[in-house]
């Protein structure tokens, strides 16, 4: 499974890239607004930091606008992925941009039917939103399971399942168990993956026992 980081905070990305766990980055207008920095400058800097895909989202809502913005943003760096919403115009834009050789991430997927259309449109990634479905008392992971099952029935579908709106380590584990190709997660959740109170307790116990021996592995 690949990990994409869901943020436009360049400092966070720079720090996390050093761990070797980051395979890509997803951004959206909200995250860029929170960073307080110019959009295109931010995307360019992220692309320099991350060798993998970096999603940059269009803000136009009609086909012509999406294509114009997508083509413009794709020129920022070779690893830019154009993110479009899962609307009728968004799917059409996906097909055209994909045919032109640009990778596309179709976002805001909330049903298996929508995911089928994404694959038919040639999307590189489809982003089902797990947490937002959970917020409505639906089981977001059921959607991941449905899409995985459907895509497996059709080898010609090359669209990768990018589980989004991830809220916790449990979401990550469940998405991995069900076969999602990628999860895009906030920096906080990535750090939570390695935190466990029993690990901390075990380290503290080992260090206390080692201290009692009076030994050192390396002498000063």
N, C-alpha and C positions, 0 to 999 in steps of 0.2 A: 504494500500500500504506500502511496505517495502522500506526503504532507505538504499542503499549501498553507501559507500564513495569511490570515484575513485581516489585513491592516494596511494603512498608508503611512504609518509611523516609520520613517526611514531609520531612525536610531534603533528601534526595536528589531527591525529586519536585519540591520547590520550585526547586531548582537546575536540573533538567533541563527543567522547563516553560518556563523563560526562553529555551531554545534554539529553541523553536517546533517541535520535532520530536515532541513528545508529544501523542498523540491520545486517550489514555485510560490507565487503570491497572487492573491485576489484582492482587488480594491473595488470600491463603488463610490458614487458621489458623496454619500454620507461620511465615509471614512476619510476621503480627501478633505472634505469641509472641516472635519475634526482636526486634521493636521495643521490647518491654517496656512498651507503653502500652495503655490501655483500648481495647477493640475498636471500640465504636461512636464514641467520641471521635476515634479515628484515622480511621475511614471518613469522618466528617463533615468533618474538616479536609482530607482529600484531595479530597473533593468540592468544597470551596471553592477549591482550587488548580487543579483540572482541570475544564474545561468539558465534556469528553467522558465516556464511560462509565467507571464505577468499579465493578469487580466485588467484591461482598462475599459470602463463602461461608457457607452454612448449615452447622451442625454436627449437626443431627438426621439420623437415617438412615431414619425412616419418613415416610410421606406427610403425616400430620397435623402432625408436628413440622416438616417442611420448609416446609409452607404457613404455619404460625404464625410461624416465624422469618423466612421470606421476606417476609411481609406487614409484619412489624415493621421489618425492615431497610430495606425500600423507602420507609419514611416518613422516613428520615434526610435524603434529598435527592432531587431529581428525577432526577439522573443516576446513581443507584445501580442497578446491574445485579445481580440475584440469581444467585449461582453455586450450582449443584446438581450432585451427582455423577451419572455416567451409570449409574444403576441403574434397576430397574423403577419404584421409588417416585420416584426423581429425575425420570424422564421424565414420570410422571403429574403431579408437582408443576410441572414445566415447562409442561405443557399448561394447567393451571389458572391459573397465574400469568400466562402469556402472554395467556390469554383475559380476564384482569382488567386487562390493559394494562401489566403489568410486564415489562421486558426480562429475559431469562434467558440465562445462559452455562452450557451443560452441559459439565462438565469431566471429565477422565480418559477421553478417547476413545482407544481403541487399535485400532479396526477400522472398515472402511468400513460394515459392517452396522450398527454402533452409530451411525455418522454419519447413515445413512438414517433411523433411528428419531428422531434429534434433529430432523431436518428435518420429519418427520411430526408431531412434538410441537410444532412451531412455535418452536423455540429461536431466539433472536436470534443467538447465537454457539454454535459447537461448537469445543471445544478439544482437538485431537489432540496427544498428547504425543510429540514427535519424539525428544528426547534419551533418554527412558526406553526407547523401542523400540531405539534404537541400543545402549543398555547391554546389551540382551539379544541382540545380534548380528543384530537385524533392521534393515532400512533404513527409518528413520522417514519419510524423504521419499517413499517409495513410497506410504505411507498418504495423504499430502497429495495426491499425484498422483491416486490412486484417488478420493478424495472430490471433488476438483475436476472430474474427468471425469463422475462420477455426477451431481453437482449441475447441471452444464451440460446434462444430458439432460432436466432437469425445471425449466422456467422458474418453475413455481409454488413451488419451494423458495426461500425467502428467507433461510435461515440462512447467516450469514457464517462463513467458515473462519478460525479464530483459531489459528495455529500456536503451540504452547506447548512448554515444556521446551526452549527454545532455548539452545544452549550456546556458539555461536560466530558470528562474522560470516558464515561459510560457510552455516550454517543459514538465516540471514536471506536471503542471496542466493538460495539454492535455493528457499526458500519463495516468494520473489517471482517467480522464474522460472517456477514451476509454477502460479502464480495464486492463492495464498492471499490472502485479503482483508486479513489483519492478522497481525502477529507480536507476541507479548508477550515482552519481553526484559528481563533484569536490567540495571541501570544500567551495569555493567561492560561488557557486550556492546555497548550503544549507543555507549559511548565508543570501543570498539575499531573501530567502523565507520569512523571518520575517521582513525584512527592507521595510518600506514604508514611503514616506515623509509626508503623512497625519497623520500617527501614531505619527511620531516625532513631528509634529506641534501640534497635540492634546495634547500630554504629556506636551509640553512646555507651552501651554495655561493653562492647569489645574494647573500646578505648579505655574505659575504666579498668577493665581486667588487665589490659596491656600495661597501663601505668603502674599497676601493683608489682609487675615483674622487675621494674627498674631498668629495663633494657631499651636499647635504641637500635633501629635498623641502620641508620646512618649516623656516624659520629660527626659532631660539629668540627 
